[in-house]
Amino acid sequence: MPTTLTLPHGRIALPTFLPDATRGTVRGVDADDLAEAGIEALVMNVFHLMQRPGSSTIKALGGLHRLFGWQGPILTDSGGFQIFSLIADQPQRGSITDQGLLFRPEGSNRPFRLTPEKSVQLQLRYGADIVVCLDVCTHVDDPPAAQEQAVRRTVEWAGRCKRAYEQYLAQQRWEGPRPMLLGVVQGGGILQLRRRCADALLEIGFDGYGLGGWPLDAQGNLLEELIGQIRELIPRQYPMHALGVGRPDYVAACARLGYNLFDSALPTRDARRGRLLTMAEGATGSYAYLYIQDDVYIKDPRPIDEGCDCLTCRRYSRALLHHLHQTRNPLYPRLATIHNLRHMARTMARLQQELGDDSPTLAGAP
């Protein structure tokens, strides 16, 4: 199992957590804040970026790295999950066919069409280091017929994505580390369908694979048994991305099952809302929440977490953060986000040490 990835914009140690920069930036912080917190890579999203700032703007300004000032690796999600969520809630806003996805974002005067080819081409033109194939997302409890159709389309689209990827790189006469291309394993809670999807994707051949679909049950619990079974369908020399997993204990559980990449909006969203992470005694991934809005912190001189070395904990007290939160000072979300991201980076560093082996470095696509 690889312990590092070498990508066009740098090398990242595994396992690693990618904060949600879905619209190009992590809300409330800049690139220097992210780097100081120990973040090595970000995740952005085609669904949002193609709408705002728009593909022509991204291209005119030199791609995602130059536009947003982040020089490290970027994984771009294909947009399949976001469009699935949009259509599931409001069917009149879009449709899924064998050709691709059609959707009309709120406030838009025109529909957007996203095909497998277009999704890959946009991600590559944006300058992504890790490109994710367009897939058809389902909920784990969707009926078998819907799961089977989603797997069929996901596999067909994966083949189209692979051809578009190869054509683009050939046209560009690419030199140096190539962007990685990830296929996504769908199939809901039906292991037989997951196996069928994984086998078909392995036959097509990708640089890594993603855990498709929602990773939690209706009560918000990690589907750990299913997630472990899915990881066993993919040989360990391939990195695997646990899309949407971001709670520290869930990240640790998935890392121990063999997953390497994680992304979620949870740590940064929690930070903005006053829910701050602290290390708890016990295994790596153990944590506790500190609710900074509670009155008990009005005069508390301690940092959020006395074992944390982030800028926020080095300089500021719980009392100040409580004050900033309660007065809605715009400084609060920056300081809180820095802390929660540093917590995630420290957790990943501990997991890297715990799980590290002598496996070779994995470059981008060969």
Protein Blocks (a to p, Z undefined) as FASTA:
>chain_A
ZZbdcdfkbccddddddddffnopaehiafklmmmnopabdcddfklmmmpgojklmmmn
opjklmnopabdcdddehlmmmmmmmmmmmmlpccdfkbccdddehiabdcdddfklmmm
mmmmnopabdcdddddddfkbcfklmmmmmmmmmmmmmmmmmmmmmmmmmnopghjdddd
ddddehijafklmmmmmmmmmmnopabdcdedjfbdfkopacfklmmmmmmmpcfkbccd
dehiabfklmmmmmmnopabdcdfklmmmmmnopacdddeddehiacdddfkbmklmmmc
bdfblkbcbfklmmpcfklmmmmmmnopaklmmmmmmmmmmmmmmmmmmmmmmmgccbdc
ddddZZ
